[in-house]
Amino acid sequence: MDFTPIKTPLVAKKMFPSYIWDIPSTEKVIYLTFDDGPTLEITNWALNTLKQYNAKATFFCIGNNVEKHPEIFQNILKAGHVIGNHTFNHVKGWKTKTEDYLTEVDKAQKIIELHQSPIVNLFRPPYGQITPKQGKKLIEVGYKIIMWDVLSFDWDKSVMPETCLNNVIDKTVNGSIIVFHDSIKASKNMQYALPKVLNYFSEKGYRFKTLEEV
């Protein structure tokens, strides 16, 4: 596991208050998010699993993957989930010029809008990497930058599936935004943890909502 914390520290949230890290609530509500799809088999599996628990989620899609798998993208929409922008090629903001980064976001946006009518205004930077200038520019044109409260670490192959599950169960509170990945790299851990997360929090009376109304 790298040095990224499972639970986002309060100091980080205060340093970047214009980004959305969680949705504080007294209600038993949590926000599941999935990055990097749509992906063959993995995304449809996630959709079927969410359906079993009547759970809704937000999918931050890579434009290139939407272009390659439009039918899976449509499955996300038909299931009533919400879409977010995750750039076209999953680029690292810290290593990308602002102009090029904005082009990446815009290119993904155009592909997403080709396949759905609602305007997408949610954006999550790949790897959580975004410069202050990039963030400011995106907010100026209407994007809400969605970060996270809890990382499952499903993508990290050095993390055992049980640890991935415990990361979420131990750190999630009311209003947490939780990150999973509907990607091949994360599939082993995600496919182990997601059903158990859904079952655990469902039994405790939690609802799983989208970030549509943030």
C-alpha positions as CSV (number, residue, x, y, z in Angstrom):
1,M,0.0,0.0,0.0
2,D,1.3,3.5,-0.8
3,F,1.3,6.5,1.6
4,T,-2.1,7.7,0.6
5,P,-4.4,7.5,3.7
6,I,-7.4,5.3,3.7
7,K,-9.4,8.1,5.4
8,T,-8.9,11.6,4.1
9,P,-7.5,13.7,6.9
10,L,-9.5,16.7,8.0
11,V,-6.6,19.0,7.3
12,A,-6.7,18.1,3.7
13,K,-10.4,18.8,3.4
14,K,-9.8,22.2,5.0
15,M,-6.9,23.0,2.7
16,F,-9.1,22.5,-0.4
17,P,-12.5,23.5,0.7
18,S,-13.8,24.1,-2.8
19,Y,-13.5,20.4,-3.5
20,I,-16.2,17.9,-2.3
21,W,-14.8,15.3,0.1
22,D,-17.9,14.1,1.8
23,I,-21.6,15.1,2.4
24,P,-22.0,15.6,6.1
25,S,-25.3,14.1,7.3
26,T,-27.1,13.0,10.4
27,E,-28.9,10.4,8.2
28,K,-27.6,6.9,7.4
29,V,-26.5,7.7,3.9
30,I,-23.3,6.9,2.1
31,Y,-22.1,7.5,-1.5
32,L,-20.4,4.7,-3.4
33,T,-18.4,5.8,-6.4
34,F,-16.6,3.8,-9.1
35,D,-13.7,5.1,-11.2
36,D,-12.2,4.1,-14.5
37,G,-15.0,2.3,-16.3
38,P,-16.9,1.3,-18.3
39,T,-15.0,-2.0,-18.4
40,L,-16.0,-5.3,-20.0
41,E,-17.6,-7.7,-17.5
42,I,-16.4,-5.7,-14.4
43,T,-18.9,-2.8,-14.8
44,N,-21.9,-5.1,-15.5
45,W,-21.0,-7.2,-12.5
46,A,-20.9,-4.1,-10.3
47,L,-24.3,-3.0,-11.7
48,N,-25.9,-6.4,-11.0
49,T,-24.5,-6.4,-7.5
50,L,-25.7,-2.9,-6.8
51,K,-29.2,-3.8,-8.1
52,Q,-29.5,-6.7,-5.5
53,Y,-29.3,-4.1,-2.7
54,N,-31.3,-1.3,-4.5
55,A,-28.2,0.8,-4.3
56,K,-27.4,3.7,-6.5
57,A,-23.8,5.0,-7.2
58,T,-21.8,7.5,-9.2
59,F,-19.6,6.3,-12.0
60,F,-16.6,8.5,-12.9
61,C,-16.0,7.3,-16.5
62,I,-12.9,7.6,-18.7
63,G,-13.9,9.0,-22.0
64,N,-11.8,6.5,-24.0
65,N,-13.7,3.7,-22.2
66,V,-17.1,5.2,-23.0
67,E,-16.1,5.4,-26.6
68,K,-15.0,1.8,-26.6
69,H,-17.9,0.4,-24.6
70,P,-21.0,2.5,-25.3
71,E,-23.4,-0.4,-24.6
72,I,-22.0,-0.8,-21.0
73,F,-22.2,2.9,-20.5
74,Q,-25.8,2.8,-21.4
75,N,-26.3,0.0,-18.9
76,I,-25.1,2.4,-16.2
77,L,-27.6,5.0,-17.2
78,K,-30.5,2.5,-17.6
79,A,-29.8,1.3,-14.0
80,G,-30.4,4.8,-12.7
81,H,-26.8,5.6,-11.7
82,V,-25.1,9.0,-12.2
83,I,-22.1,9.7,-14.4
84,G,-19.0,11.8,-13.7
85,N,-16.1,12.9,-15.9
86,H,-12.7,11.2,-15.3
87,T,-10.8,12.7,-18.2
88,F,-10.4,11.0,-21.6
89,N,-7.2,9.2,-21.0
90,H,-6.8,9.0,-17.2
91,V,-4.1,11.7,-17.1
92,K,-2.1,12.9,-14.1
93,G,-2.9,16.5,-13.4
94,W,0.4,17.2,-11.7
95,K,2.3,16.2,-14.9
96,T,-0.1,17.8,-17.4
97,K,-0.2,21.4,-18.6
98,T,-3.4,23.1,-17.6
99,E,-4.5,23.7,-21.2
100,D,-3.9,20.0,-22.0
101,Y,-5.7,18.9,-18.9
102,L,-8.8,21.0,-19.7
103,T,-8.7,19.5,-23.2
104,E,-8.7,16.1,-21.7
105,V,-11.8,16.9,-19.6
106,D,-13.6,18.5,-22.5
107,K,-12.9,15.6,-24.8
108,A,-14.3,13.2,-22.2
109,Q,-17.3,15.5,-21.7
110,K,-18.2,15.5,-25.4
111,I,-18.1,11.7,-25.6
112,I,-20.2,11.4,-22.5
113,E,-22.8,13.8,-23.8
114,L,-23.0,11.9,-27.1
115,H,-24.5,9.0,-25.1
116,Q,-26.7,10.8,-22.6
117,S,-28.9,13.8,-22.4
118,P,-28.3,15.1,-18.9
119,I,-25.4,17.5,-18.6
120,V,-22.6,16.0,-16.5
121,N,-21.1,18.5,-14.0
122,L,-19.2,16.1,-11.7
123,F,-15.5,15.6,-12.1
124,R,-13.0,13.5,-10.3
125,P,-9.3,13.9,-11.1
126,P,-7.5,10.6,-11.8
127,Y,-5.2,9.7,-9.0
128,G,-6.6,12.7,-7.1
129,Q,-4.0,14.8,-8.9
130,I,-5.1,18.2,-9.8
131,T,-3.3,21.6,-9.6
132,P,-5.0,24.6,-8.0
133,K,-5.1,26.3,-11.4
134,Q,-6.7,23.3,-13.1
135,G,-9.3,23.0,-10.3
136,K,-10.0,26.7,-10.4
137,K,-10.6,26.6,-14.2
138,L,-12.9,23.6,-14.0
139,I,-15.0,25.1,-11.2
140,E,-15.3,28.4,-13.2
141,V,-16.9,26.5,-16.1
142,G,-19.3,24.7,-13.8
143,Y,-17.8,21.5,-12.7
144,K,-18.0,20.2,-9.1
145,I,-14.8,18.5,-8.2
146,I,-15.5,15.3,-6.3
147,M,-12.7,13.8,-4.1
148,W,-13.4,11.2,-1.4
149,D,-13.6,10.5,2.3
150,V,-12.6,6.8,2.1
151,L,-10.4,4.8,-0.3
152,S,-11.0,1.1,-0.5
153,F,-7.5,0.5,-2.1
154,D,-9.1,-2.1,-4.3
155,W,-6.6,-1.2,-7.1
156,D,-3.6,-2.1,-5.0
157,K,-2.6,-5.7,-5.6
158,S,-0.5,-5.8,-2.5
159,V,-3.7,-5.3,-0.5
160,M,-5.6,-8.4,0.5
161,P,-9.4,-8.5,-0.3
162,E,-10.2,-8.7,3.4
163,T,-8.2,-5.6,4.0
164,C,-10.0,-3.8,1.2
165,L,-13.3,-4.7,2.8
166,N,-12.1,-3.6,6.3
167,N,-10.8,-0.3,4.9
168,V,-14.4,0.7,4.0
169,I,-16.2,-0.8,7.0
170,D,-13.8,0.7,9.5
171,K,-13.6,4.2,8.1
172,T,-17.0,4.9,6.7
173,V,-19.4,7.3,8.5
174,N,-22.6,9.0,7.6
175,G,-22.1,11.0,4.4
176,S,-18.8,9.3,3.4
177,I,-17.9,9.3,-0.3
178,I,-16.2,5.9,-1.0
179,V,-14.0,5.0,-3.9
180,F,-14.1,1.7,-5.7
181,H,-12.9,1.0,-9.3
182,D,-14.8,-0.9,-12.0
183,S,-11.5,-1.9,-13.6
184,I,-9.7,-5.1,-14.4
185,K,-6.8,-4.2,-12.1
186,A,-9.2,-3.7,-9.1
187,S,-11.6,-6.5,-9.9
188,K,-10.4,-9.2,-7.5
189,N,-10.6,-6.9,-4.4
190,M,-13.6,-5.0,-5.6
191,Q,-15.6,-8.1,-6.4
192,Y,-14.8,-9.5,-2.9
193,A,-15.5,-6.3,-1.0
194,L,-18.5,-4.7,-2.7
195,P,-21.1,-7.3,-1.9
196,K,-20.0,-7.4,1.7
197,V,-20.0,-3.6,2.0
198,L,-23.5,-3.5,0.6
199,N,-24.7,-6.2,2.9
200,Y,-23.0,-4.8,6.0
201,F,-24.3,-1.3,5.6
202,S,-27.8,-2.4,4.4
203,E,-28.2,-4.4,7.6
204,K,-27.4,-1.3,9.6
205,G,-30.1,0.7,7.8
206,Y,-27.9,2.7,5.4
207,R,-29.0,4.0,2.0
208,F,-26.7,4.3,-1.0
209,K,-27.2,7.5,-2.9
210,T,-25.8,9.2,-6.0
211,L,-24.0,12.5,-6.0
212,E,-26.5,14.0,-8.4
213,E,-27.8,16.5,-5.9
214,V,-24.5,17.7,-4.4
